[in-house]
Amino acid sequence: MKRNIQAYLELSLAMALAGSSVVAGKLLISAFPVFLGGCLRFVAASLILVPWLLSSEKGFPRVNLKIWFYLFLQSLSGVFLFTVFMLVGLKYTTAIESGIITSTTPAVLGIISFVFLKEQLNGRKIAGIVLSLAGILVINIASVNPNINRGPNPLLGNLLIFSAVVGEALFTIFRKITSPVVSNLAGTTILSVIALVMFIPFASIEAISFNWAQTPLQGWLVILYYGGFATIVAFICWFRGLAKVPASTAAVFTGMMPLSAVILSCLVLRESFSLYHLLGIILVLVGIGFAAIDHNTTRS
């Protein structure tokens, strides 16, 4: 029982930090251009992860070219493109709606697993996917209400955020292939370094014309938080908790992500919360619950 409670706390913290990363991303793009901000995030993460890996595992793992290829795809889809879509999307939509949309990752993962991995979808999972997508539809319907501040182009922004969700789901698919031979720490380090290399060419162009002297202290603090807590700590807590409970149980805790994003968006960013958002988040959370319930466990 104590082991489960510890796992629940770790999973909850991981998803709360994941939700906070949406707010951190909104603050990041207010201080840095998209690619430069993303690059600095992974500079901070790599400066922590690489020495940690060298100290604890004595170097990078020796794997074949096939595994390196899948690690590259992981970093491209779930780290580089995820970050780009997320940060650009946050320019056009609110952090509240972004947090709600990112919580549909389990539903998107279920669809991708069904199409590409031929995994079966039972009635509960189908209901969960439908409800999650209905939640996205509801918050986009809010665009017809001129009294709700939703950003300069919420439909475009939400589409970009949903693209980030697809990248995150693909990241999980590729992780299934690499996890047997690459540890969590090594995988996180490699993916962060690969993403850093991808960001450098674009970030270098932005850095030339960027006014470094005008960067507020808040911008640098966000970089440290985003690279350290919202990236490394969230990842470690998630996989520690995941090792102690079934994946179906862990999936339920993804509901903490939109809750964290919504609460912090209201408190930190002072964004407005409407009935559309409330209905959307309820649909998404109920959808997660349906998709996460294991048929066998409901009988006990």
N, C-alpha and C positions, 0 to 999 in steps of 0.2 A: 504493500500500500504506500509506504514511504517513497519507494522507488517511482511509483506512478505520479505521486504528488510533485516530486522533483522534476519529472519529465514534463508535467503540465505547466509548471512554472517556467521551465526553459523554453518550451514551445510558445507560451504566451509572450514572454519577453522578446523572443525572436520576431514574432509577428508584429508586436508593438513597435519594435525598432524598424521593421520593414515599412510600417505605416508612416513612421516619422520621416523616412527617407523621401517620401513624396513632398512633405513640407520643406525638408532640407533642399530638395531639388528646386523648389520654387524660390527659395532664398538664394540658392547658388546662381541661378540665371539672372538674378537681379544685380549680381556683383561681377559675374564673368560671362563671356560668350560661351555658347554651348560646348564646343569641342575643347576649348581651353579649360573650362570648368570640369568637364569629364576627365580630361587628361590629369589635372591636378588631383582629382579624387583618387585615381589609381596610382599616382606617384606616392601619395600618402599611404595607401594600402600596401603597396609593394615594399616601401621602406620598412614596414613592420613585418610583413609576411616572409620576405626572402631571408632575413637573418634568423627568424623563428624556424623556418624550414631547415636551414643549414645547421642550426643548433640541435634540433630535435630529431631530424631524420638524416642528417649528414649529407644532404644534397638532394638534387632532383631525382625522381624515379627513372629507372632505365626501362623504357617501353618501346614497342615497335612503331613503325611509321603509321600503321593503321590507327593506333590509339592516339598518336599525335594529331592525326587528321581529325578525329572526333573531338579532341580537346580544342582544336582550332574552331570547329563548327560550334562547339559549346560557347566559346568566348565570343565568336562572331554574333551568334543569335541572342544568347542570354545575358551577355555583358556589354559588348560594344553597341549593337543595334538597340538593345533594351534601353541603355542609358541615353542614346541619341533620341530615340522616339519619345522617351519619357520627358527629357529636358525640353525638347522642341514642343511637345504637346502641352507642357505646362505654360508655355508662352501664350497659348490660345484658350485654355480652359482653366478651371479652378482646381485647387488641390483637393477639395472635397470630392468632386466628381472623379478625379483621377484615382483617389483612394478607393472609391466604390468600384470602379471599373477594374482596377488591378486585382481585386478580390475574386474576380471571375476566373482566375488562373486554373483552379481545379476543373471547372467546366470545360474550358478550352483544352486542357490536358486530356480530359476524357474523350473529346471529339478526335483529337490528333491520335491518341492511342487506339481508338476504334478504327480510324482510316488507315493508319500506317502500320500499326503493330497488331491489328486484328484482335484487339482485346474486346471482350464482350461487354455490352452495355445493358444492364438490367433496367427494370422499370424505375427504380429509385434514382439511378444515375441519369436516366433520360429526363425525369422530372426535375432533377437538380439543374441540369443544363438549361432546360427551358425556362425555369424560374430565374436563373442567373442572367440569361440573355434578356428576359423580360425586365429585369431591374435596370439594365443598361438602356433599354428602350424608354422606360419611364423617365429617367433623368434627362434624356435627350428631348423628350416631349416638352420639358420645361423651357426650351428655347422659344416657345410661342408666347411665353409670359414676359413682357418687357420690364416687369418690376423686379425680376431676379437677375442679379449680376452674375454672369456665367463666363466672363472673359470675352475677348474680341471676336473669337470664332470658335465657339464651343463644339460644334459638330466636327470641324477639322481637328481640334485639339483632342477630343474624345476618340476619334478614329486613330490618331497617332498613339494615344495611350493604349488603345486596344491592340495596336500593332506590337507595342512593347510586351503586352501580355502574351501574344503569340510567340514572341521571342523567348520569353521566360518558360513557356510550356515546352518549346523545342529544347531548351537548355536541360530540362528535366529528362526528356527522352534520351538525349545524348549522354546524360549522366548515368543512365542505366547501363550503358555500354562500357563506360570508363571506370565506374566505381569498383569493380572487382580487382583492378590492378593499380589504381591510383587512390591514395588516401585522401581524406577530406582536406587536410592541411595542404598537401601537395597540389591537389586539384585547384583549391582556391588560389594558391600562389601562382600556379601556371596560368590560370585563366586571367588573373589580374595583370600579370606581366604581358601576356599576349594582347589584352585589351589596351594596355598602355602603349604598346608598339603601334597598334592601329590608330590610336588617337594622336600620336606625336606629329605626323605630317600635317593634319588639319589644324591641330592646336598651334603648331609653329607659325602658320600663316596668320592666325588670329593674334598670336602673341606679339607679332611685329608692330601692329598698330594699337595694341592694348596699352592703356595708361596705367601702369602698375602703381604709380605714386598715388593715384586716386582710389585705390582699392580699400574699402572700409575694413576695419578689424573684424567685423561680423562675417565678411566674406571668407577670410582665412579660418575663422573658427568653424564655419560651415564645412569647409574642405576637410578639416581634421575630424569633425563629427561624421561626415558622410563616408570618408575613407576608413575611419576606425570603427566607430560603433555601428553605423547603419550598414556597413559592409562586412567587416570581420566578426564582430561580436554577434551580430544577427545570424551569420552563417554558422558559427560554432555552436550557439545555443540551439539552433534548429536541428542540427545533426546529432547533437548530444541527446536531445529529447527524442528524436526519431529512432535512435538506437534502442530505446526502452519501451516503446509502445508501437502497436501496429500502424501502418501508414494511413489506414482509414480513420483511426483515432486522431492522428496528427493533423489530418486534413481539416478536421473540425476547427482547429485553432487558427486556421487562416482567416476566420471571421474576426480575429483581433486586429487584422491589418486595416480594414476599412474603418473600424471603430476608432483606432488610433489616429488614422489620417483625418477623419472628420473632426474629432475632438481637438486635435492640435491645429487644424486649419482654422477652426473658430477661435481658439485661444491665442494662437501666435500670429496668424495672418489676418484675423478679424473678418474672415469670409462669412457670408450669410448662409444660413441653413434653412431650406424650404421643405414643405410637405412632399414635394417631388423627390427630394433627396431622401427623406425619411422612408417613403414607400419603396424607393429604389433599393436602399440598403436592406430593408426588411426582406424584399424578394431575393436579393443576392444571398443573405445569410440563411434564409430558409432553404434556398437552393443548395448551398454548401452542406447544410445538415442532411438533406435528402441524399446527396451524392456521397457523403462520407459514411452513412449508416451501412454497416456490413450486414448482409442478410442473415448470416449465421449467428451474429452476436445479438440480434434482436430477439432471439428465442430464449436467451438465458435470463 
